[in-house]
Amino acid sequence: MKIVYITQHFPPEIGAAQGRAYDMSSNLSDIGHELHVLTTFPNSKPIKKFYKKEKVNELTVYRSFRIRDTKTSSIRRLANYLSFMISSCLSGLLVKKPDVIYATSPQLFQGVTGYFLSRVHRAKFVFEIRDLWVDFAELLGQFKNKKLLRLARKLESFLYKKADHIVVVSYGYKQRLIDLGIKEDKITVIPNGVNPDSLPSLTGTSSIRHQYGIQDKFLVLYAGNIGAAQGLATIITAAEKLKNDPTVAFMFIGEGVEKQKLMHQATSLNLTNVLFIDSKKKDELLGYYEAADIGIVSLKKHPLFEITIPSKVFDYMSMSTPILIGVDGEAKEIVEKHNAGFYFEPENADDFVRVLKYAQQHPKKLKEIKLNVKNKLIQSYNRERQARELSDTLISLTKRDDKKSLKETHN
């Protein structure tokens, strides 16, 4: 089967979206499908060409133009999305006779590309929903203009209805779509996960503690997007409550719209127990995961986030790092089911401190998590197995169409 896989996020950029896109497309290729990936150039620097075709292992990758996202302007970000939508529509025309057009969100405009190409190529359109983009944008105040919000809702509804099949990453997302009128049999749940063969082995030789002078500290790590949804101001408040405790240190690694605000908050409170570090490449993060005693997964307290499973849950588990989770719903259930860490009430700094100190005072529990959590993750969230499930779904989708055509021919 020939599959066009549309994703704005792809290596060499790093992140959960990039990792899922690369792993799933590569695993589908390993199964025997022919994969053509429509993506763009890395956002880290300006580009000098409109288009580039390359081979990444067995994948045929088409990189097309986009306006760079500076992550400081909503207008610039919208221009980034729309420019890739247009350029990927054009690069997708170069693929001959695909069977399936597979577009992955979070932003909806990749769905527009997917729908357009499915009509041009007369192929099945599968839309993967990794993020309830419009819902979250409204919740976080990113849609100030009510007219734009209504237009986004209409586009979202249009794409959901036009998709031949929808893939979501949580059962809560599936129920959300059912509540919006999407038929249950049109939705498949394929959560995030890991590729077993790609997981690195920790060496036990991390020099991070020595590098930052925190050899005797209980190190609490946050690695990921420092955005509006994460509710990280609560963690800074907790750090203030622990500023006279010489045994605990906090480390934030990453970038995002809230980073400067959090740094200012920490500075204004004269906190010496908080470190902010620039974003690191995936292989550079290994030493930080290994040095950490526990890793934070945090979202704001809202019903929408109860149906969200942050990818950091899987990141920490794959690195054998115990989790301090402040997310209700499915994410909390995963951590508890796999004995992967400890729960605190979202946006409750006092509860965070209480649970953190409990974890610190129970080193045997932390050691047990570190020894077992990676194997539990591989058993439950194996991307090779998930790719086979997705393959079966796509094959079934195209076969239904073949049977329908055959029946119409006979009639």
N, C-alpha and C positions, 0 to 999 in steps of 0.2 A: 504494500500500500504506500502511496506517495502522500506525505503529510507536509503541509506548510505550517510551521510553528512561528507565531508572531509574538515577539516579546521585546519591549524596549530595554529590558534589563538583561544583560548577558556578559559573561567574562570577556575581557580581563577585569571588568568592574567586579567589586565584591559586594556581597549582601545576600539575604535570604532569597529574594526574587531571582537573582542571577544564578544562585546555586540550584534552585528548583528547576529553572528553565534548562540549564545545562544538563543536569542529571536526568531529567525526564526525557528530553530529546535524545540524549546519548543512549539511554536505556531502550527507548523505542527503536533506535537504530540497531542496537545489538540484537534485538528480537528479530530483526529482518526487514523493518520498514525503511523507506527512503525518506530522509528528513532534510527539509529545506528551511533554514531558520532566517526569518526576517528580523533584523535588529538594527541598531544604530552604532555609531562610534562612541567610545568611552566619553563620559561627560567631564572628565578631569581636565581636558584641554581643548582649545579650539580645533576645528577640523578644516582641512584645506581642499577636500574633494567631496563630490556629491554622492559617490557610490564606490563600493569595493566588494568584490566577490572573492571568497577565500574558503579553504577547507580547514575545518577544525576536527581533527581525527576523521570520522566517517561522515560528519555533518557538512552540508553545503551551506555556508553562511553568507548572507547578503547584508552588508552594512550600508545604510543610506543616511542621507543628510538629516540633521536636526539643529535647531537653534539651541545653543547651550543653556542649560538651567543653572542660574547662579545661586539658587536656593534662597534668595533674598527678596524676590519680587513675584507676586502671584501672576502678574501679566507675563513676566518672562517665563514662568513655569507653564502657563497656558500655551505660549508660543512654542515652547519645547515640545509639548504634547501634540499640538496641531501640525507642526512641521514634520514630525516623525510619521504622523498619520498619513500625510500626503505623500511623503517620500516612500514609505513602505507600501502604499497602494501601487506606486509605480514599479518598485522592485519586485513586487509580487506578480506583476504581469509577465515577468521573465521566466517564471516556473511553468512548465508545460503539463497540462492535464493532471493536476493533483486530485486525489480522492477526498481529502479532508483539509479544511482550513481551520487551524486550531489557534485561537487568539486568547492570550492570557492577560487579565487585568493586573493592577488595580484600576488604573484610569480607563475610562470608557472608550476613548478614541481608538484604542487598539481593536476594540470590538467593531468599530466602524470599518476599519481596514478589513477585518475578518469577514464581515457581512458583504462588503463590496467585492472582495476577491471570490467569495463563494458564489456570488451571482455571475460574475464574469466567467469563472471556470466551471460553473455548474457542479460545484462540489458541496459536500456537507460542511455546515458551519457549526463548530463547537466552541463555546465561550467558557473560559475558565474564570471563575470569580474567586480571587484570593483576598478580596477586600471589598466591603460594602462602601465603596468610595463616596457615593453621594450622601449616604447616611452619616458617615464619619465627618465629611466636610461640613455638613450642616451642624452636627453636634459640636465640632471644634471651632465654629465660627468662621470657617474659611469661605462660606458662601454668604456674603453680606447682601448681595443683590437677589431679591426674591424672584425676579423674572428669570435670572440665570439659573436659580435653583429649580424653578418649574421646568425650564428647558432641559436641564440635566436629568430630572425625573422622567420626562417624556422620552429622552434618548435611552435611558436605562431600561424603561419598560419596552420600548421598541426592540432593543437588542435581545432582551430576555425572550420576547415572543418570537422573534425571527430565528433565533438559534435553534438548530436541529437537536442539539443536546447541550446541557450545561454541567460543568464540573465545578464543585465547590470544595473548600478545604475543611469544613466543619459541619456537623449535623445541625448546629444552630443556624448556620447560613442556609442549609437546605430548608429548614422549617420557615425561615424568613421568606424565602422565595415561594414556598407553597402558600404562605399567607398572602402573598402578592398575586396569587392566581396561577402560578406555574404548576403544571401537572407533576406529580411526584415521580412518575416513571421517566420523566425527561431530565432528572437530576441524578448525578452520581457523586458520591463523597469520596474524594481522595485527599487525605490530609497531608501535611508536610511530613518529612521524614529524613532519612539519611541513606547514603550509599555505603554499604558495609566495607567495601574494598577501598573506599576513599578516606576512611577515618584514620587519622594519623595516630601513631603510638606515642604516648607521652614518655619522656626519657627520665624524668625525675631529676633533671639537672638545670632547671630554670634559674636564671640569675636575676630575675625581676626584683625580688625582695631586696637583694643586695644593691641593685642599681638605684632603687628609690629610698634606701635606708629604712626599710620597714620589716627587717628580719624577724622581729619579735611581735609583730602585729597580727591580729585576726583580720585578714584582708577580705573586704566586701567589694565585689566587682560588679559594675554595670558596663556591658559592652554592646553597643548598638545605636540605633537612632535616638537622638536626644530631641524628641519632638513634643508636640502639644498633647498627644494622646497618652504619653507614658506617665504623667503625674509625678515627675521626678522632684518637684519642689518639696514633696513630702519626705523624700530621702534626705534632702539638705536640712530640713527641719529636724529630722531624726539625728543627723550628724551633729547638729547644735546641741541636742539633748545629751549627746555622748562626748562633747568636746573636752570634758574633764576626765574621760576614761582613756588612759594611755594605751590600752590594749587593742583598740579598734581603729582601722583605717579604711577609708572609702576611696575607690578609684573609678572614675568615669572615663570610658574610652569611646570616642565617636564624634559625630557632628550632628547638627540639626538646628531647627529654628529656635529652640529654647536654650541652647548651650550658653550663649552670652548672658542671658538672664540668670541662669543658674550660677554661673561663675561670679556674677555681680552679687548675687544673694550670699554665696559662700564668703566672698571678700568682705562684704558689709558686716557679716557676723564674726569676722576674724577667725574663721575656721582653719585650723592647721591639720585637721585630720581628713581633709578632702583633697584629692588629686584629680585634675582634668588633663587628659592626654588626647592628642590628635588621633584621628582614625588610623587604623593599622590594617595592612593586608592580612588575609586569612592565615597565612603561614606565620606571620609575625605575632599573631594573637595567641599562638599555642602556649608560649611561655607565660602569658598573663593568665590564661585559664588554669594552667598547672600551678601557678603561684597562689591563686585565689583559694580561700577557704570556703566561700559561698558566693553564688551569683544571683543578682536581682532580676526578676521579671516583674514588671509593674505596668499597670494601666489605670486610668481614672475609673472612679466608681460610677458605672452607668450600665443599664441593662444591655445595651448594644455590645459592650465589651465582654459580657458574659457568654456570648456566642463566638468569641474570637479566641484563637489559639496562637499566641505570639510565637514566631519562629525561634525566639531565644530559648524557649523551653527545650527544643530539640538541640540547639547549639550547645547549651550547658550539659545536657545529658550525654551528648556525643563526646564531650571533653571530660567526662567523669567529674563534673563540678556540681556539688549539691546546690539546690535551688531555694531561694527565698522568694516565694511567689505572692504577689498582691494582685491577683486576678481571680474573679469568681467564675463559676460555670465550668465549661469543658476543660479549660487549661488547668484549673485547680484539680479536677478529677483525674487528669493524666498524671500530674505530679503525685497525688496521693495513691493512685492505683499502682504506680511503679516505684513507690517509696523513694522518690527522687528529691525530697526536700521538705520545706516547712511553709505553712500558709500564714500570711498576715492580712488583716482587713485593708482593702484598698484605700489610699488617701488617709490613713490613720497612723500618724507618726508614733504615737505612744505604743500602739500594737506592734508596729514594726520593731521598735526598740525591744519590746518584751520578747518577741519571737527570735530576734537576732541574738539576744543574750542567752536564750534557751539553747539555741543551736551551738553557740560558743561553749556553753557549759556541758555539752554532750558530744565530746570528740569521738566516742565509739560509734554513735549514730552517723556522724559525718564520714567516718572511715568506711562503714558498711555501705553507704551510698556510693562512695568513690569506687569501691571494689565491684559493685554489681550493676550500677545504673546503665552503663553503656550496653551491656549484653541485653538488658531488658528492653532498651530502646530499639536495638536491632531486631529483636523478635517481634515487636509490635508495629514498627514504622520503618519497614524496609522498602526503599525506593525501587529496588529491582522487582520486588513483588508487586508494588503499586503500579509500576510501568506495565507489567503483564495484565493487571486488571484494567488499566486504561486501554491497552491494546485490544483486549476482548470487547470493551465497550465500543471502540471505534469500528472494529470489524463487524460487530453486530449491527451497528448503525448503518453501515454501507450495504450490508447484506439485506437488511429490511427493504432498502430502496431497490436493490436488484430484484428481490422477490415481487415487489409491487409492480415494477416495470414488466417483468415476465408475465404476471397475471393480466396486466392491461393489454399486452400483446396477444395473448391467447383469447381474450374477450373480443 
